Amino acid sequence: MILLILTLIPLAGGFLLEFLVCQFTRKGSRLWKLLPPVGTAAVAAAITAYRLHLWESDNSPVTQLLFIPGLPALGFFVGLFLGWKLYRWLWKPKIVRDKKGGK
């Protein structure tokens, strides 16, 4: 259950966010498409810095540093990548070759 919370939920969130950003900014600026990865990196860095500060105290184990910011951030980045790949697969031009054309 904990792996579901730490990996699959951020993966689904990243997937949906990236697909929706790509879908709604189809004709817009490319800078909008950079917001989800940059925002995710900033949030993951902030949580890691906070966890490092806690880790320096005697109350926090090493696993908190690895599992809390690392695993959800990894799942979210994988979700962002998968959402982008699905968007590209659905909307890129398809090349149809005629089998009888001689080539």
C-alpha positions in Angstrom: 0.0 0.0 0.0 2.8 2.4 0.8 4.4 1.7 -2.6 1.1 2.6 -4.2 1.1 5.9 -2.5 4.7 6.6 -3.1 4.9 5.6 -6.8 1.7 5.0 -8.6 -0.2 8.1 -7.4 2.7 10.5 -8.4 3.1 8.6 -11.7 -0.6 9.0 -12.5 -0.5 12.7 -11.5 2.6 13.4 -13.6 1.0 11.5 -16.6 -2.2 13.5 -16.4 -0.5 16.8 -15.8 1.9 16.5 -18.7 -0.8 15.2 -21.1 -3.1 18.0 -20.2 -0.4 20.7 -20.5 0.6 19.4 -23.9 -3.0 19.2 -25.0 -4.0 22.7 -23.9 -0.8 24.4 -25.1 -0.7 22.8 -28.5 -0.5 26.1 -30.3 1.0 28.1 -27.4 4.5 28.8 -26.3 7.0 25.9 -25.5 7.7 27.6 -22.2 4.4 26.4 -20.8 5.4 22.8 -21.5 8.5 23.3 -19.4 6.5 24.3 -16.3 5.7 20.8 -15.1 9.3 19.4 -15.1 10.8 22.6 -13.7 8.1 22.8 -11.0 8.6 19.2 -10.1 12.3 19.6 -9.8 11.9 22.7 -7.7 9.4 21.0 -5.3 11.6 17.9 -5.1 14.6 20.0 -4.3 12.7 21.9 -1.6 11.5 18.7 0.0 15.0 17.2 -0.2 16.5 20.3 1.5 13.9 20.2 4.2 14.5 16.4 4.7 18.3 17.0 4.8 17.7 19.5 7.6 15.6 17.0 9.5 18.2 14.3 8.7 20.9 16.3 10.5 18.9 15.8 13.7 18.9 12.5 15.5 15.2 11.7 14.9 15.3 11.1 11.1 16.5 7.9 9.5 18.2 7.7 6.1 15.1 6.0 4.6 13.2 9.2 5.0 15.6 11.0 2.8 15.4 8.3 0.1 11.8 7.3 0.1 9.9 10.5 0.8 11.4 13.0 -1.8 13.1 10.5 -4.1 10.5 7.9 -4.9 7.5 10.2 -5.5 9.7 12.6 -7.5 10.9 9.7 -9.7 7.4 8.5 -10.2 6.2 12.0 -11.1 9.1 12.4 -13.6 8.3 9.0 -15.2 4.6 10.1 -15.4 5.6 13.3 -17.1 7.6 11.4 -19.6 4.9 8.9 -20.3 2.3 11.7 -20.7 4.5 13.4 -23.2 5.1 10.2 -25.1 1.4 9.4 -25.3 0.7 13.0 -26.5 3.4 12.7 -29.2 2.0 9.2 -30.2 -1.5 10.5 -30.6 -0.8 13.8 -32.3 2.3 13.3 -34.4 1.7 13.0 -38.2 1.3 9.4 -39.3 3.0 8.2 -42.5 0.9 5.7 -44.4 2.7 3.8 -47.2 0.9 2.2 -50.0 1.9 -1.4 -50.3 1.1 -1.5 -54.0 3.3 1.5 -54.9 6.3 -0.5 -55.8 8.6 0.6 -53.0 
